Amino acid sequence: MRTSDKIPSVMFAMTRRDESSSSHVVNKWNSDIHKMISQICIDPEQSQRHENLVDTLQKLAKKSFGKAARMKMFGSAAAGAEGLCTVESDLDVCLSLGSRWEMKISDKKSTEKGEDLHKDVWRQEKIDILRVFERKIRRFLNFKTTCIFGARFPIVTVRDDEGTCVDISVQSRQNFGRLVARLLKLYTRDEKVRKIMLFVKVWSKRRSINQAQDNPSMPWQRVIFRQAFEGTLNSFSLSLLLIYHLMRMKMVPDVFAREGDDEPPLAVLRCADGIFRPVWFQTDEAKLAKDTLRQNFDIAEILCKFFRYFALEHDWSKRISIREDVVQPDNEVSKDYVLWVADPLDISNNAARCVDEEGLERIRSEFKRASAIFEKREGLEEIWKPLGNKERKRLARRLEEKRRTRKKRRRS
């Protein structure tokens, strides 16, 4: 690998004499990255505390809904210390009530609205269950709770006495969450990819472009600030951006097996457009390794090029998809969205549907800031520097003013 491949474009025109110093900079970057990641990775003891907390919730679920009730971790916390969970991560947990409950809901009759009403029945039943469970948690465990029933998948957020946050949803037959966890695990089986994904996740959280839900326990985050930083990305859509870039550079394979392979589909999912689609994952390790053309790469190199690509080179008006086996009907972003990141499990769903114009501006500015830090050829600690209270308040007010101005223009 040429040394020039490891550094930003402004450094490409270098003399041979400068190459040794550039290698030193890249080595320093790699050292900084490993040090930073080691600070945010959870240790086995904390992973055990997470499991104990989930066990406590499961005992309460069994008392509330019967012996068939189960609490299952998914998302970044599913693999514990070996996954994408950090000391700043929330726990994603789904409540399963068993097949008897699913059959009960399936037996409910629908009217002339058919599938649409059936879908509403499932959603309302989940909300009712979460309401009951939320009251039980407050009464018997005395944990702080917040109900978020307006989301695509209704959840209850629970915060224990130690500050650990748990997002509880009700498992359905499709259970997208566990499929997403399995998908990400296929990509992060390479330790370098896992570390890169951890780095990007923490960067996005600290720079407030991963704001699916702000921390309500922090006193300075009043309603205006929570609203201001809505409209940005979530952890899944950010992971898809990174995977998309890694696939462009031929560093990770396409893990989706093609239709017609010998094995039956992993799942058949009802997508957002109402169409049922089968999903296959490639599980042949030899084939996955063969499809990965570049296996030797530096973490610093990838991060540098990742930030630079989305800061300066990417056309944000185009759809982003990691599914090479699916032809998108239209490469342009729909007029209803400012950014489209295709959900690989449901290509009709936009994983970045919450991003608005101001949110996209924030996202692009943070990519440019991170790229500029790499351009300086100095330490990388500044990339993770969180927004200060004053900076956050100033930025929040500016974002709110822009949103109000945009709404006035649309009305006029």
Secondary structure, DSSP 8 states (H G I E B T S, - for coil): --GGGGS-GGGSS--GGGHHHHHHHHHHHHHHHHHHHHHHB--HHHHHHHHHHHHHHHHHHHHHH-TT-EEEEEGGGTTGGGTT-BTT--EEEEEE--HHHHHHHHTS---TTTHHHHHHHHHHHHHHHHHHHHHHIIIII--EEEEE-SSSS-EEEEE-TT--EEEEEE--SS-HHHHHHHHHHHHTTSHHHHHHHHHHHHHHHHTT-B-SS--TTSTT--HHHHHHT-SSB-HHHHHHHHHHHHHHTT-S---B--TT-SS--SEEEE-TTS-EEEE-B---HHHHHHH-S-----HHHHHHHHHHIIIII--TTB-B---TTS--S-SB--TT-S--BEETTEEEEETTTT--HHHHHHHHHHHHHHHHHHHTTS-SGGGG----HHHHHHHHHHHHHHHHHHHHHHH-
